[in-house]
Amino acid sequence: MEKVKKVIIVDDFALSRAILKKMLASRSDIEVCAEFENAEDSIEYLEGNCADLVIMDFGLPKMNGTKASNLIKTISPNTKVILLVSVNTRSEILMALFANVDAYALKDMSQNQLLSILDKVFSGNIWIDFRIQHNIFNLIKYLPSCDYEYFKRELTPSEGILIDMILKGFDKSDVAESLNLNLKDLALSVRSIFQKLSKTKRVIQLAEDFKYDFV
């Protein structure tokens, strides 16, 4: 018999938590074991309890989802984290660069998309919404020359090709085939690019301008 996965939902809106619970209710292998309206309470819970997955909104009161994800991975490294960001909020998409998560998703996802993301994450894959990926890669165009040169030096040749193909509108399957990568390794490469981009001075400055405590 398949083990039931314990899931925590963290969102400051009760309606959003209720919608996520309803979306998960169709799966007998998923149990929502706790829900919280802030990150601090969820972290306190995880210090004394186990969970397989945290579904966390970025825009939480006090501690945001990015900082919370980093703390959760420190406290409970095996717990998977899905970070939810708002589709039209560039600041949230930018801050996703600093998150230590297994999936970067937009809040407008359907039930089928959520369940598919869960399956990918529980299989050990990284999942990144294409729109988040595209928005973040677009930031590269606006890097100052010193940041751009630093960033280019940090990239592997395949990462440079990946960015170019994504910005030209190629489907991820085409990108993976062109680079001779499976989709799991492609997602890992994208996250590697995120991490390198997050170390540029311009991106760090933008994060400070948004006044988000992200580390």
Disulfide bonds with the S-S distance in Angstrom:
none
